[in-house]
Amino acid sequence: MNYSVGQVAGFAGVTVRTLHHYDDIGLLVPSERSHAGHRRYSDTDLDRLQQILFYRQLGFPLDEVAALLDDPDADPRAHLRRQHELLIARIEKLRKMAAAVEHAMEARKMGLNLTPEEKFEVFGGKDPEQYAEEVEERWGGTDEYAESQRRTARYTKEDWKRIQAEAADWGERYGALMSAQEPPSGEAAMALAEEHRQHICTWFYECSYEIHRCLGEMYVSDERFKAFYDAMRPGLAEHLRDAIAANAARHTS
């Protein structure tokens, strides 16, 4: 069996542009070409793509992924052992970080210092404190939670409108980026991921790259956050998670 680039993109949940890029840099070169010169991928190619995407999700830069996969001394069992070790390490890190993660839910703030009329003007029919108790229960003992509470307690109606306007503008630009089929690991996507992190730092708390990476995972794993981002554009939550991971990797590697 062999598959077209479009079929492989659909299988793997990546863009055709990403596969073209992997081919251009020699990371995933399709085994065959059609008579017309179109890429055709084999089952072996799909296995390699699975390995690539695994390491990418863990934040490995593309050059390190290539070095890992092209190591002549490595064997499939060695890759599986390494993947297992990395997964165990990631699970433990996420468990430790969970207590320190406080997601600034843009329009959902704990303890808003606004009148009922101002709340309605800013947030419409949405309840900005809908998840306040849950957030406090999960992260109430962290420095990030305390800092977010301290900052947002003094925000005015105009401040919240500005926060929402910035978030909406960012969402439109991110949707346009996805329409242009920019890969999550591309410069444009990573720049918007960094802007997302800086928005949190500016308005809520100091969001480290590791915390940001954990937030990205939450945007996909928690259906409420996933629905929030996917409402901007279908698939945005997963695309953003991958862009956040890529951006964090290039700043912390």
C-alpha positions as CSV (number, residue, x, y, z in Angstrom):
1,M,0.0,0.0,0.0
2,N,1.1,3.6,-0.6
3,Y,-0.7,6.8,0.1
4,S,-0.9,10.3,-1.2
5,V,0.3,13.3,0.7
6,G,-3.3,14.3,1.3
7,Q,-4.3,11.0,2.7
8,V,-1.2,10.9,5.1
9,A,-2.0,14.5,6.2
10,G,-5.5,13.3,7.1
11,F,-4.3,10.1,8.9
12,A,-1.8,12.0,11.0
13,G,-3.7,15.2,11.6
14,V,-1.0,17.4,10.1
15,T,-1.0,19.8,7.2
16,V,0.2,19.0,3.7
17,R,2.6,21.9,4.0
18,T,4.1,20.2,7.1
19,L,4.7,17.0,5.1
20,H,6.3,19.0,2.3
21,H,8.6,20.6,4.8
22,Y,9.6,17.3,6.3
23,D,10.4,16.1,2.8
24,D,12.4,19.2,1.9
25,I,14.6,18.9,5.0
26,G,15.1,15.1,4.6
27,L,13.2,14.2,7.8
28,L,10.5,12.2,6.0
29,V,11.2,11.5,2.4
30,P,8.4,9.5,0.7
31,S,9.5,6.1,-0.6
32,E,7.9,6.6,-4.0
33,R,6.8,9.1,-6.5
34,S,3.9,8.8,-9.0
35,H,4.5,9.1,-12.7
36,A,3.4,12.7,-12.3
37,G,6.0,13.3,-9.6
38,H,3.5,13.3,-6.7
39,R,4.7,12.0,-3.3
40,R,3.5,8.5,-2.3
41,Y,4.1,7.2,1.2
42,S,4.5,3.6,2.3
43,D,3.5,2.0,5.6
44,T,7.2,2.3,6.6
45,D,7.0,6.0,6.0
46,L,3.9,6.2,8.1
47,D,5.7,4.4,10.9
48,R,8.5,7.0,10.7
49,L,6.0,9.9,10.7
50,Q,4.4,8.4,13.9
51,Q,7.9,8.5,15.5
52,I,8.5,12.1,14.3
53,L,5.2,13.3,15.7
54,F,5.8,11.6,19.0
55,Y,9.1,13.4,19.5
56,R,7.7,16.7,18.3
57,Q,4.8,16.5,20.8
58,L,7.4,16.1,23.5
59,G,9.1,19.3,22.3
60,F,12.1,18.0,20.4
61,P,13.4,20.3,17.7
62,L,13.4,18.8,14.2
63,D,17.1,18.4,14.0
64,E,17.2,16.4,17.2
65,V,14.3,14.2,15.9
66,A,16.3,13.5,12.8
67,A,19.3,12.6,14.8
68,L,17.3,10.2,17.0
69,L,15.6,8.5,14.1
70,D,18.7,8.2,11.9
71,D,21.0,6.8,14.6
72,P,22.5,3.7,12.9
73,D,23.0,2.0,16.3
74,A,19.3,2.4,17.3
75,D,16.7,-0.3,16.9
76,P,12.9,-0.2,17.1
77,R,12.9,-1.6,20.6
78,A,15.4,1.1,21.7
79,H,13.0,3.7,20.3
80,L,10.1,2.2,22.2
81,R,12.1,2.1,25.4
82,R,13.1,5.8,25.0
83,Q,9.5,6.8,24.2
84,H,8.3,5.0,27.3
85,E,10.9,6.7,29.5
86,L,10.0,10.1,28.0
87,L,6.3,9.5,28.6
88,I,6.8,8.5,32.2
89,A,9.0,11.6,32.7
90,R,6.4,13.9,31.1
91,I,3.5,12.4,33.1
92,E,5.5,13.1,36.3
93,K,6.3,16.6,35.3
94,L,2.7,17.3,34.4
95,R,1.6,16.0,37.7
96,K,4.0,18.3,39.6
97,M,3.1,21.3,37.4
98,A,-0.7,20.8,37.8
99,A,-0.6,22.4,41.2
100,A,1.2,25.5,39.8
101,V,-1.0,25.9,36.7
102,E,-3.6,28.7,36.8
103,H,-5.2,29.3,33.4
104,A,-6.3,32.9,32.9
105,M,-9.7,32.1,31.4
106,E,-9.8,35.5,29.6
107,A,-13.4,36.4,30.2
108,R,-13.8,34.2,33.3
109,K,-12.2,35.9,36.2
110,M,-12.3,35.0,39.9
111,G,-13.7,37.8,42.1
112,L,-14.4,40.4,39.5
113,N,-14.5,43.9,41.0
114,L,-17.3,45.1,38.7
115,T,-20.9,46.1,39.2
116,P,-23.6,43.7,37.8
117,E,-24.2,46.3,35.1
118,E,-20.6,46.4,34.1
119,K,-20.3,42.7,34.1
120,F,-23.2,42.4,31.7
121,E,-21.7,45.2,29.5
122,V,-18.4,43.5,29.3
123,F,-19.3,39.8,29.2
124,G,-22.9,39.8,27.9
125,G,-24.9,36.8,29.1
126,K,-21.9,34.8,30.0
127,D,-21.1,34.3,33.7
128,P,-17.4,35.3,34.1
129,E,-17.2,33.6,37.5
130,Q,-18.8,30.3,36.4
131,Y,-15.7,28.3,37.2
132,A,-14.3,30.4,40.1
133,E,-14.8,27.7,42.7
134,E,-13.2,25.0,40.5
135,V,-10.2,27.2,39.7
136,E,-9.7,28.0,43.4
137,E,-10.0,24.4,44.4
138,R,-7.4,23.3,41.8
139,W,-4.9,26.1,42.0
140,G,-5.8,28.2,45.0
141,G,-2.6,27.5,46.8
142,T,-0.3,28.5,44.0
143,D,1.6,31.8,43.6
144,E,0.2,32.1,40.1
145,Y,-3.4,32.1,41.4
146,A,-2.5,34.7,44.1
147,E,-0.9,36.9,41.5
148,S,-3.8,36.6,39.1
149,Q,-6.2,37.5,41.9
150,R,-4.2,40.5,43.0
151,R,-3.9,41.9,39.5
152,T,-7.4,41.3,38.3
153,A,-9.1,42.6,41.4
154,R,-8.2,46.1,40.4
155,Y,-9.1,45.9,36.7
156,T,-11.8,48.2,35.5
157,K,-14.5,47.7,32.8
158,E,-12.1,49.3,30.3
159,D,-9.3,46.9,31.2
160,W,-11.5,43.9,30.6
161,K,-12.7,45.3,27.3
162,R,-9.1,45.7,26.3
163,I,-8.3,42.1,27.4
164,Q,-11.2,40.8,25.3
165,A,-10.3,42.9,22.3
166,E,-6.7,41.7,22.4
167,A,-7.8,38.1,22.7
168,A,-10.3,38.5,19.8
169,D,-7.7,40.1,17.6
170,W,-5.2,37.3,18.4
171,G,-7.9,34.7,17.6
172,E,-8.6,36.2,14.2
173,R,-4.9,36.3,13.3
174,Y,-4.5,32.7,14.5
175,G,-7.5,31.6,12.4
176,A,-6.0,33.3,9.3
177,L,-2.7,31.5,10.0
178,M,-4.4,28.2,10.0
179,S,-6.3,29.0,6.8
180,A,-2.9,29.7,5.2
181,Q,-1.9,26.1,6.3
182,E,1.0,27.4,8.4
183,P,2.4,24.5,10.5
184,P,2.5,24.7,14.3
185,S,6.3,24.5,14.2
186,G,6.6,27.4,11.8
187,E,7.8,30.8,12.8
188,A,4.4,32.5,12.3
189,A,2.6,30.0,14.6
190,M,5.3,30.1,17.2
191,A,5.2,33.9,17.2
192,L,1.5,33.8,18.0
193,A,2.0,31.2,20.6
194,E,4.6,33.5,22.3
195,E,2.1,36.4,22.0
196,H,-0.5,34.2,23.7
197,R,2.0,33.5,26.6
198,Q,2.9,37.2,26.8
199,H,-0.8,38.1,27.1
200,I,-1.1,35.9,30.1
201,C,2.1,37.4,31.6
202,T,0.9,40.9,31.0
203,W,-2.6,40.6,32.4
204,F,-2.7,37.7,34.8
205,Y,0.6,36.1,36.1
206,E,4.1,35.2,35.0
207,C,3.6,32.3,32.7
208,S,6.7,30.2,32.2
209,Y,7.3,28.2,29.1
210,E,6.7,25.0,31.1
211,I,3.4,26.3,32.5
212,H,2.4,27.5,29.0
213,R,3.2,24.0,27.7
214,C,0.9,22.5,30.4
215,L,-1.8,25.0,29.4
216,G,-1.5,23.9,25.8
217,E,-2.2,20.3,26.9
218,M,-5.2,21.4,28.9
219,Y,-6.6,23.3,25.9
220,V,-7.0,19.9,24.2
221,S,-7.7,17.6,27.1
222,D,-10.4,19.7,28.8
223,E,-13.5,19.9,26.5
224,R,-14.4,23.4,27.8
225,F,-11.1,24.9,26.8
226,K,-11.1,22.9,23.6
227,A,-14.6,24.2,22.7
228,F,-13.5,27.8,23.5
229,Y,-10.5,27.7,21.1
230,D,-12.2,25.5,18.4
231,A,-15.0,28.1,18.3
232,M,-12.5,30.5,16.8
233,R,-11.6,27.9,14.1
234,P,-12.1,24.1,14.1
235,G,-8.8,22.4,15.1
236,L,-7.3,25.5,16.7
237,A,-6.9,24.0,20.1
238,E,-4.6,21.2,18.9
239,H,-2.8,23.5,16.5
240,L,-2.1,26.0,19.3
241,R,-1.0,23.2,21.7
242,D,1.6,22.1,19.1
243,A,2.7,25.7,18.5
244,I,3.1,26.3,22.2
245,A,5.2,23.1,22.5
246,A,7.4,24.1,19.6
247,N,7.8,27.7,21.0
248,A,8.7,26.4,24.4
249,A,11.2,23.9,23.0
250,R,13.1,26.6,21.1
251,H,13.3,28.8,24.1
252,T,14.3,26.1,26.6
253,S,16.4,23.7,24.6
